[in-house]
Amino acid sequence: MLVRFDKQERLYKAIKLVRPVHLNVNRTLEKMLDGVGITVAERAVLELICDEPLTVPEAARRLSMKRQFVQRVAAGLIAKGLVEKQPNPEHRRAYFCIPTTTGRDLFNAVHQRELDMLHAVLGDINQTEVVVALRVMTRIDAAFETLASQAEAEHDRNGSALHP
């Protein structure tokens, strides 16, 4: 029997893997962070602000999370002394979050452990495969971000979900 290659069906199968991959990565990160003093969500926010100072709304957008949730996470990082507030000259209330030296050192140590683990378990994946995977996942993310924005706009206009 001849099986036809269906690109959309294979793409669907790849997208279907996103949730279990995400859950398994989170479970692994939770175990790796055990005893470190931060949660997976705190690690994600800390990583962003180690790259550059961000406001909570900017961090929430980049993480595709609710602003209120990121605000609680940032407040927790501030309380732990891993992040500090920096005035934002463009907006009085939306301060910048920046890592403290302790926060940056903690993130760097956590990140190095993650890189070591990735090398140990996935070191056989070659550079071309990684580049292709990044390109495909970036396109999928951009497409679904656009679709989500359109669905939200449609919902706001009609007060209901999209109609087929």
Salt bridges, closest charged atoms under 4 A:
GLU42 OE1 - LYS80 NZ 2.76
GLU47 OE1 - ARG43 NH1 2.87
GLU52 OE2 - ARG62 NH1 2.69
GLU114 OE2 - ARG43 NE 2.64
GLU114 OE1 - HIS111 ND1 3.53
GLU154 OE1 - ARG157 NH2 2.89
